[in-house]
Amino acid sequence: MKPSITTSISTSTSVLIKPSTHSDHQPIVLTDDDNCFHRRLSLWNDGGTSAAAAWFDCAFNEPATICLRRLPTDNANSISTINSEITRIACHPYDPWVVRFASADELFWIGMRNQHGCLMRASSDGTTQPVAIAESWNCGDLAVASTEDGTTWLAVQVWESEQVSIRLLRCDDTQWDVVELPHTGTGGSCNAVSQPFAARPALSVSPDGHVMVAWDEYNAGAYRCMTAFVSDHAVTSCNHIALPDHDACRPTAIHDAEGTPYLAYCLERRIDLHGAIGRHSEIVCAAWHDTTQQWQETTRANIDHAMNPWLAGYAGHRRQPWLTRSDNGGIWLAFEEKIDTTSMSPGNGRLIVRDMHGTQDHVLHNDKSGYVLAPHLMSDGRLLFAFKNQDERWTSGPTPYEITYTRPDQSLALRPTPLLYHRDAPTFQAQTQTRNERPTWLSHQLFFGDPHNHSTLSGDLEGDPDEMYHQVRDTAGLDFVAFTENDYVGFTYPLPDSAYQVSRRFAEFFNRDDVFTSFVGWEYTLQKPEPGSEVDEPLSHRNVLTDGNNIPIHSCYDGNTPSSAMLVKKLRGQRVLLHHHHETGFDITDETVERNIEIASGWHAHMSESKKFRANLHALLDTGMRLGFIGGSDSHDRNAGFGGALTGVWATHNTRHEIFNALCERRCFATTGPRPDLRLTVAGAPMGSSVVGNESPEVDVYAACDQLIQRLEIIRNGHVIAVSMHNDYELTHRFVDHDCPAGDHYYYVHVTFEGTQHHLPFNQNPAYGNHAWTTPVWVKRNES
């Protein structure tokens, strides 16, 4: 999507009004119902009667538009609009922030161009331009605040080739300065593995002009919350919050009316939920004490209820705390949660509020999602906040934000109880391989990866991309990964180009030859079959992978790619792989592009649990189609790398090019979590290849694993032809198929290891199962 190149100021006199579930103010719908919002909007107010909102939206098949609206503080229907667009460079808008000072509106946002983020600024006088001091930076996450004297502060995430950091910018009138934040890295060699990764900055300015900046920093295998205080344009102190075996992340910062700094963040611990990876999550609030120079906890709220397990998409912010201050004293904490965690329907959520020093949670607003709060209460004690609907999946239309006001001390009811609380759940223990050397076979090495994952860029899912990359690389200890974000927003619009550029930037940053491979990709997410199609089942999805970095998205939501066959047609001849997944669909048409199929994921171990899946797969193979077998987590609940399915590949090196080649040549196998050294040759030909011969095929299998090998099955043409029982960590087995008739055949091997394949619902397959399947070898036996 490409923004139009205009800047205009207009007044809207026809704002759609809808009833609210609880408010003393009729909600205002920001744009027409035909428009779509991506990412979250930002709200600003000054604690008096002035307020504004910023976002970017797009009508169907129209350019994305940056918008800013001054908001009325009464029930007036007239609001001003500034549609601010890029005029100096052509790039795609991402994550806008609004700030007002000296009776003027300003808007800052990140414009994405060629995976490079440009810090942009627009004012109500019509000026729209990059921020000159940051023009050479590759910018990402952004936070903005202002002081009463007209000074603007920006905390900006800056991407460099080897690290990602936060820089603090200050603007007084037209003069920009950089305030250096302390470097908190571990030092050592300069590479992405050893350097810290900073993200999600937050800013607050006290009434007397003191500045606090907070951010996430990933360091030494965990996230910690960093804070720094700025006075007289210099950092006076820098601190961090870190607990053993916990992540402290997603900070929100604020000062109370007397200038005391407050902080809220999400404190999380990985836990074992019946063998699956989960989280125990709480929102923690703390106040800064000058005498001790430490943060002191004031209250803590359990948010496990809406976090685990993942049962359906949700457009809300389930881990994000919000802090709002009253100029009359006091701080309010707010967070949201999905209401019904037992339904597969996406459903709506509720907004929960709590006094910063209290212990009682109250429901402030019901049956909406994606809540965003203003940082100050209005002068009359009302809280300004935004929300949107989460309509039924697949039939939903656009979900515009609405704005309303409500007093936080006038709640609907107490938060319902009892709620899920995983405080006593055991800590999740990631298994590690004990082999000292990487296995080699036929001049190839064995690498394990998870080629099917999602993050918050997919819209209704959990886990920011950096969290998921770090988990896959450092906790799961995998060699390669692909984050294949869905090709839509809200099951309605194609994924904006800005979001896809951000996804590609993450893949490029984490990709390191012979260290860790990250692929660029996306998911074609066709929910219903094309009218007239022979396939009458839904969920004909494809993961699209490339060993380059610029394959375009052909979304099934843009109307130009209505079927997987059309997708294949558009991509045929390019350096891409299309991987079918889910139990249904099976409209695979071209093995030259659709070279592999996902046979196990975080949803199900399809190959062992579904007779229908096996029958459909064998029917395809019986036609002569050649498909490799892979496994991927399809992570929706931050279980990337632990979603109950992995892919092993035999490749010459751990690089994009060579891992991609191995997948193209089908030198791969699928597992439900074990990481065996697994090899198959038939008549001397390795898995994924074809062979022609006259003799009875010899099937040779080698397997070694940290889990005891218990059962080996050899399958020819979809039927088990040989079974052997074992009880060892290593086996070498030869079987001669004397009953193989002349003709075309395929052989593959199924290995069962010690352990149990638990059956958990939805996207919660256990991290470590007990199955593995090789890709077939295709054999043509001639008449003797």
Long-range contacts (C-beta under 8 A, 24 or more apart in sequence): 1-58, 1-62, 1-63, 1-64, 1-92, 1-494, 1-496, 1-497, 1-498, 2-63, 2-64, 2-90, 2-92, 2-497, 3-63, 3-64, 3-65, 3-66, 3-85, 3-86, 3-90, 3-91, 3-92, 3-93, 4-63, 4-65, 4-85, 5-85, 5-86, 5-87, 5-90, 6-83, 6-85, 7-82, 7-83, 7-84, 7-85, 7-87, 7-122, 7-126, 7-128, 8-82, 8-83, 9-80, 9-81, 9-82, 9-124, 9-126, 10-80, 10-81, 10-83, 11-78, 11-79, 11-80, 11-81, 12-78, 12-79, 12-80, 12-81, 13-77, 13-78, 14-77, 15-77, 15-78, 15-79, 17-77, 18-402, 20-404, 21-365, 21-366, 21-367, 21-368, 21-412, 22-364, 22-365, 22-366, 22-406, 22-412, 23-365, 23-404, 23-405, 23-406, 24-382, 24-405, 24-406, 24-407, 25-75, 25-382, 25-404, 25-405, 25-406, 26-75, 26-404, 27-402, 27-403, 27-404, 28-71, 28-72, 28-79, 28-402, 28-403, 28-404, 29-400, 29-401, 29-402, 30-55, 30-57, 30-67, 30-69, 30-386, 30-400, 30-401, 30-402, 30-403, 31-57, 31-67, 31-400, 32-59, 32-400, 33-397, 33-398, 33-400, 34-59, 34-60, 34-398, 35-59, 35-398, 35-400, 36-60, 36-398, 36-399, 36-400, 36-489, 36-490, 36-492, 36-493, 37-388, 37-398, 37-399, 37-400, 37-401, 37-489, 38-64, 38-459, 38-489, 38-493, 38-496, 38-498, 38-499, 39-94, 39-95, 39-499, 40-95, 40-317, 40-370, 40-372, 41-96, 41-372, 41-386, 41-401, 42-96, 42-97, 42-98, 42-144, 42-372, 43-98, 43-372, 43-373, 43-374, 43-375, 43-384, 43-385, 43-386, 43-403, 44-98, 44-99, 44-100, 44-374, 44-375, 45-374, 45-375, 45-376, 45-378, 45-384, 46-100, 46-376, 47-325, 47-327, 47-376, 47-377, 47-378, 47-379, 48-378, 48-379, 49-73, 49-378, 49-379, 50-100, 51-374, 51-378, 51-384, 52-98, 52-100, 52-105, 53-98, 53-386, 53-401, 53-403, 54-96, 54-97, 54-98, 54-107, 54-109, 55-96, 55-401, 56-93, 56-94, 56-96, 56-109, 57-400, 58-493, 58-496, 60-493, 61-558, 61-559, 64-92, 64-93, 64-496, 64-498, 65-93, 66-93, 66-96, 66-107, 66-109, 66-122, 67-96, 68-96, 68-98, 68-105, 68-107, 68-122, 70-105, 71-384, 71-403, 73-378, 73-405, 82-107, 82-122, 82-124, 84-122, 84-128, 85-128, 86-111, 86-120, 86-128, 87-128, 87-129, 88-128, 88-129, 88-130, 89-113, 89-118, 89-130, 91-118, 92-496, 92-497, 92-498, 92-501, 93-120, 93-498, 94-496, 94-498, 94-499, 94-502, 95-141, 95-142, 97-142, 97-143, 97-144, 98-144, 99-144, 99-145, 99-146, 99-152, 100-146, 101-146, 101-147, 101-148, 101-150, 101-151, 101-152, 102-150, 106-152, 108-142, 108-144, 108-154, 109-142, 110-139, 110-140, 110-142, 111-498, 112-497, 112-498, 112-501, 112-502, 113-501, 114-501, 115-501, 115-502, 115-504, 115-505, 115-508, 115-549, 116-505, 117-159, 117-505, 119-154, 119-156, 131-169, 131-176, 132-176, 133-169, 133-176, 133-177, 133-178, 134-169, 137-167, 138-505, 140-164, 140-199, 140-502, 140-505, 141-199, 141-200, 141-201, 142-201, 143-201, 143-202, 143-203, 143-213, 144-203, 145-203, 145-204, 145-205, 145-211, 146-205, 147-205, 147-209, 148-207, 148-209, 149-209, 151-209, 153-203, 153-205, 153-211, 153-213, 154-203, 155-201, 155-202, 155-203, 155-213, 155-215, 156-201, 157-198, 157-199, 157-200, 157-201, 157-215, 159-505, 159-509, 162-190, 162-191, 162-192, 162-195, 163-190, 163-192, 163-195, 163-196, 163-197, 164-197, 164-198, 164-199, 164-466, 164-509, 165-196, 165-198, 166-198, 166-201, 166-213, 166-215, 166-226, 168-211, 168-213, 168-228, 168-230, 170-233, 177-233, 179-230, 179-233, 179-234, 179-235, 180-235, 181-213, 181-228, 181-235, 181-238, 182-228, 182-235, 182-238, 184-217, 184-219, 184-226, 184-238, 184-240, 185-219, 186-219, 186-220, 191-512, 191-515, 192-509, 192-510, 192-512, 193-473, 193-474, 193-512, 193-515, 193-516, 197-466, 197-470, 198-226, 199-464, 199-466, 200-249, 200-250, 200-251, 200-464, 202-251, 202-252, 202-253, 203-253, 204-253, 204-254, 204-255, 204-261, 204-375, 205-255, 206-255, 206-259, 206-261, 207-255, 207-257, 207-258, 207-259, 208-259, 210-255, 210-259, 212-253, 212-255, 212-261, 212-288, 213-253, 214-251, 214-252, 214-253, 214-263, 214-265, 215-251, 216-249, 216-250, 216-251, 218-466, 218-467, 218-470, 221-474, 221-475, 222-246, 222-247, 223-247, 223-248, 223-249, 223-467, 224-248, 225-249, 225-251, 225-263, 225-265, 227-251, 227-253, 227-261, 227-263, 227-288, 227-295, 229-261, 237-293, 239-293, 239-294, 239-295, 241-265, 241-286, 241-295, 243-267, 245-269, 245-270, 245-427, 248-284, 249-319, 249-467, 250-319, 250-320, 250-321, 252-320, 252-321, 252-322, 252-323, 253-323, 254-323, 254-324, 254-325, 254-331, 254-375, 255-325, 256-325, 256-329, 256-330, 256-331, 257-325, 257-326, 257-327, 257-328, 257-329, 258-329, 260-287, 260-288, 261-287, 261-288, 262-286, 262-287, 262-288, 262-298, 262-323, 262-331, 262-356, 263-287, 263-288, 263-295, 264-321, 264-322, 264-323, 264-333, 265-321, 266-303, 266-319, 266-320, 266-321, 267-300, 268-319, 269-427, 270-427, 270-428, 270-475, 271-422, 271-425, 271-426, 271-427, 271-428, 272-425, 272-426, 272-427, 272-428, 272-429, 273-308, 273-309, 273-422, 273-425, 273-760, 273-764, 274-758, 274-760, 274-766, 275-758, 275-760, 275-766, 275-767, 275-768, 276-309, 276-639, 276-642, 276-644, 276-758, 276-760, 276-764, 276-765, 276-766, 276-767, 277-428, 277-638, 277-639, 277-642, 277-767, 278-307, 278-308, 278-309, 278-422, 278-425, 278-428, 278-637, 278-764, 279-304, 279-307, 279-308, 279-422, 279-638, 280-304, 280-422, 280-423, 280-425, 281-307, 281-319, 283-321, 283-333, 283-335, 285-321, 285-323, 285-331, 285-333, 285-356, 287-356, 298-356, 298-357, 299-333, 299-354, 299-355, 299-356, 299-357, 299-358, 299-359, 301-333, 301-335, 301-352, 301-354, 301-361, 302-419, 302-421, 302-423, 303-335, 303-337, 304-419, 304-420, 304-421, 304-422, 305-337, 305-341, 305-419, 305-420, 305-421, 306-336, 306-337, 306-338, 306-341, 306-349, 307-462, 308-420, 308-422, 308-637, 308-764, 309-341, 309-637, 309-760, 309-761, 309-762, 309-763, 309-764, 310-461, 310-462, 310-636, 310-637, 310-762, 310-763, 310-764, 311-341, 311-342, 311-343, 311-344, 311-761, 311-762, 312-343, 312-344, 312-345, 312-346, 312-347, 312-393, 312-762, 313-346, 313-390, 313-393, 313-459, 313-460, 313-461, 313-636, 314-338, 314-346, 314-347, 314-349, 314-369, 314-390, 314-460, 315-346, 315-369, 315-370, 315-388, 315-390, 315-399, 315-459, 315-460, 315-490, 316-349, 316-369, 316-370, 316-371, 316-390, 317-370, 317-371, 317-372, 318-349, 318-462, 319-462, 322-371, 322-372, 322-373, 323-356, 323-375, 324-373, 324-374, 324-375, 324-376, 324-377, 324-383, 324-408, 325-375, 325-376, 325-377, 326-376, 326-377, 326-381, 327-376, 327-377, 327-379, 328-381, 330-355, 330-356, 331-355, 331-356, 332-356, 332-377, 332-383, 332-408, 334-364, 334-371, 334-373, 334-385, 334-408, 336-369, 336-371, 338-369, 339-366, 339-367, 341-420, 344-762, 345-392, 345-393, 346-390, 346-391, 346-392, 346-393, 346-460, 347-390, 348-389, 348-390, 349-390, 351-385, 351-387, 352-415, 353-408, 353-411, 360-414, 361-414, 361-415, 362-411, 362-412, 362-413, 362-414, 362-415, 363-411, 363-412, 363-413, 363-414, 363-415, 363-416, 364-406, 364-408, 364-411, 364-412, 365-406, 365-412, 366-412, 368-402, 370-399, 370-401, 372-401, 377-408, 378-405, 381-407, 381-409, 382-406, 382-407, 383-407, 383-408, 390-460, 393-491, 393-527, 394-491, 394-527, 394-528, 396-490, 396-491, 396-492, 397-492, 398-490, 398-492, 398-493, 399-490, 428-767, 430-475, 430-476, 430-477, 430-642, 430-767, 431-706, 431-767, 431-768, 432-477, 433-477, 433-675, 433-706, 434-706, 435-677, 435-706, 439-677, 439-704, 441-650, 441-677, 441-679, 441-686, 442-650, 442-686, 443-652, 444-650, 444-651, 444-652, 444-662, 444-667, 445-650, 445-651, 445-652, 445-653, 445-654, 446-648, 446-649, 446-650, 446-677, 447-479, 447-480, 447-517, 447-648, 447-649, 447-650, 447-651, 447-654, 447-659, 448-478, 448-479, 448-480, 448-646, 448-647, 448-648, 448-649, 448-675, 449-478, 449-479, 449-480, 449-481, 449-482, 449-517, 449-646, 449-647, 449-649, 449-659, 450-476, 450-478, 450-480, 450-481, 450-482, 450-632, 450-633, 450-635, 450-640, 450-641, 450-643, 450-645, 450-646, 450-647, 451-480, 451-481, 451-482, 451-484, 451-519, 451-543, 451-545, 451-579, 451-630, 451-632, 451-647, 451-663, 452-482, 452-484, 452-523, 452-543, 452-579, 452-581, 452-598, 452-601, 452-632, 452-633, 452-634, 452-635, 453-481, 453-482, 453-483, 453-484, 453-632, 453-633, 453-634, 453-635, 453-640, 453-641, 453-643, 454-483, 454-484, 454-485, 454-486, 454-523, 454-634, 454-635, 454-636, 455-483, 455-485, 455-640, 457-483, 457-485, 457-495, 457-499, 457-502, 457-503, 458-485, 458-486, 458-523, 459-486, 459-488, 459-489, 459-490, 460-490, 461-636, 461-637, 462-636, 462-637, 462-638, 463-635, 463-637, 463-638, 463-640, 465-502, 465-503, 465-506, 466-506, 467-638, 468-635, 468-638, 468-640, 469-506, 469-510, 469-518, 471-638, 471-640, 471-641, 471-642, 472-640, 472-641, 473-510, 473-516, 475-641, 475-642, 476-640, 476-641, 476-642, 478-641, 478-646, 479-516, 479-517, 479-654, 479-659, 480-516, 480-517, 480-518, 480-519, 480-649, 480-654, 480-659, 481-510, 481-516, 481-517, 481-518, 481-519, 481-640, 481-641, 482-518, 482-519, 482-520, 482-521, 482-543, 482-545, 482-632, 483-507, 483-518, 483-521, 483-640, 484-521, 484-522, 484-523, 484-543, 484-544, 484-545, 485-522, 485-523, 486-522, 486-523, 486-525, 487-522, 487-523, 487-524, 487-525, 487-553, 487-554, 487-555, 487-556, 487-557, 488-525, 488-555, 488-556, 488-557, 491-527, 491-557, 492-557, 493-557, 494-553, 494-555, 494-557, 494-558, 495-522, 495-553, 495-555, 497-553, 500-553, 504-549, 504-550, 507-549, 508-549, 511-656, 513-653, 513-654, 513-655, 514-653, 514-654, 514-655, 515-654, 516-654, 517-654, 517-655, 517-656, 517-659, 519-545, 519-546, 519-547, 519-656, 519-659, 519-660, 520-545, 520-546, 520-548, 520-549, 520-550, 520-551, 521-545, 521-546, 521-551, 522-551, 522-553, 524-554, 524-555, 524-556, 524-561, 524-564, 524-567, 524-578, 525-556, 526-556, 526-562, 526-563, 526-564, 529-563, 529-587, 530-562, 530-563, 533-563, 533-587, 534-587, 535-585, 535-586, 535-587, 537-584, 537-585, 537-586, 538-584, 538-585, 539-582, 539-583, 539-584, 539-585, 540-564, 540-580, 540-584, 540-585, 540-587, 541-580, 541-581, 541-582, 541-585, 542-567, 542-578, 542-579, 542-580, 542-581, 542-594, 543-577, 543-578, 543-579, 543-581, 543-598, 543-632, 544-571, 544-576, 544-577, 544-578, 545-576, 545-577, 545-579, 545-660, 545-663, 546-574, 546-575, 546-576, 546-577, 546-660, 547-575, 547-656, 547-657, 547-659, 547-660, 548-575, 551-576, 563-587, 564-588, 564-589, 565-589, 568-593, 568-594, 575-660, 577-660, 577-663, 577-664, 579-630, 579-632, 581-632, 581-634, 583-610, 583-612, 583-613, 586-616, 586-617, 586-620, 588-620, 588-625, 588-627, 591-625, 591-626, 591-627, 594-627, 595-626, 595-627, 595-628, 595-663, 595-664, 595-666, 596-627, 596-628, 596-629, 596-630, 596-663, 596-666, 596-668, 596-775, 597-627, 597-628, 597-629, 597-630, 598-630, 598-631, 598-632, 598-634, 598-645, 598-670, 599-629, 599-630, 599-631, 599-670, 599-773, 600-631, 600-644, 600-645, 600-670, 600-671, 600-672, 600-765, 600-769, 600-771, 601-631, 601-632, 601-633, 601-634, 601-643, 601-644, 601-645, 601-765, 602-633, 602-634, 602-635, 602-636, 602-637, 602-639, 602-643, 602-644, 602-645, 602-763, 602-764, 602-765, 603-634, 603-762, 603-763, 603-765, 604-765, 605-644, 605-645, 605-672, 605-757, 605-765, 605-769, 605-771, 607-670, 607-750, 607-771, 607-773, 608-672, 608-757, 608-771, 609-757, 609-759, 614-718, 618-717, 618-718, 621-717, 621-718, 621-746, 621-776, 622-717, 622-718, 624-744, 626-666, 626-690, 626-746, 626-776, 626-778, 627-666, 627-775, 627-776, 628-663, 628-666, 628-668, 628-688, 628-775, 629-668, 629-669, 629-670, 629-748, 629-773, 629-774, 629-775, 629-776, 630-663, 630-668, 630-670, 631-670, 631-671, 631-672, 633-765, 634-763, 635-763, 636-763, 637-763, 637-764, 639-763, 639-764, 639-767, 642-673, 642-767, 643-763, 643-765, 643-767, 644-672, 644-673, 644-765, 644-766, 644-767, 644-769, 645-670, 645-671, 645-672, 645-673, 645-765, 646-670, 646-671, 646-672, 646-673, 646-675, 647-671, 648-675, 648-676, 648-678, 648-772, 650-686, 665-689, 666-775, 667-775, 668-775, 669-772, 669-773, 669-774, 669-775, 670-772, 670-773, 671-769, 671-771, 671-772, 671-773, 672-757, 672-765, 672-766, 672-768, 672-769, 672-770, 672-771, 672-772, 673-766, 673-767, 673-768, 673-769, 673-770, 674-705, 674-706, 674-707, 674-753, 674-768, 674-769, 674-770, 674-771, 674-772, 675-705, 675-706, 676-703, 676-704, 676-705, 676-707, 676-709, 676-751, 676-753, 676-772, 677-702, 677-703, 677-704, 677-705, 678-702, 678-703, 678-749, 678-751, 678-772, 678-774, 679-703, 680-747, 680-748, 680-749, 680-774, 680-775, 680-777, 681-777, 682-747, 682-777, 682-779, 683-777, 683-779, 685-777, 685-779, 686-777, 687-748, 687-774, 687-775, 687-776, 687-777, 688-775, 688-776, 688-777, 689-777, 689-778, 690-777, 690-778, 690-779, 690-780, 691-777, 691-778, 691-779, 691-780, 692-779, 692-780, 692-781, 692-782, 693-779, 693-780, 693-781, 693-782, 694-781, 694-782, 694-783, 694-784, 696-736, 696-737, 696-738, 696-740, 697-736, 697-737, 697-740, 697-745, 697-747, 697-779, 697-781, 698-734, 698-735, 698-736, 698-737, 699-734, 699-735, 699-736, 699-737, 699-747, 699-749, 700-732, 700-733, 700-734, 701-731, 701-732, 701-733, 701-734, 701-735, 701-749, 702-731, 702-732, 702-733, 703-730, 703-731, 703-751, 703-772, 704-729, 704-730, 704-731, 705-729, 705-753, 707-753, 707-754, 707-755, 707-770, 708-753, 708-754, 709-751, 709-752, 709-753, 709-754, 710-752, 710-753, 710-754, 710-770, 711-751, 711-752, 712-749, 712-750, 712-751, 712-752, 713-749, 713-750, 713-751, 713-752, 714-747, 714-749, 715-747, 715-748, 715-749, 715-750, 716-740, 716-745, 716-746, 716-747, 717-745, 717-746, 740-779, 740-781, 741-781, 742-781, 742-782, 742-783, 742-784, 743-780, 743-781, 744-778, 744-779, 744-780, 745-778, 745-779, 745-780, 745-781, 746-776, 746-777, 746-778, 746-779, 747-776, 747-777, 747-779, 748-773, 748-774, 748-775, 748-776, 748-777, 749-773, 749-774
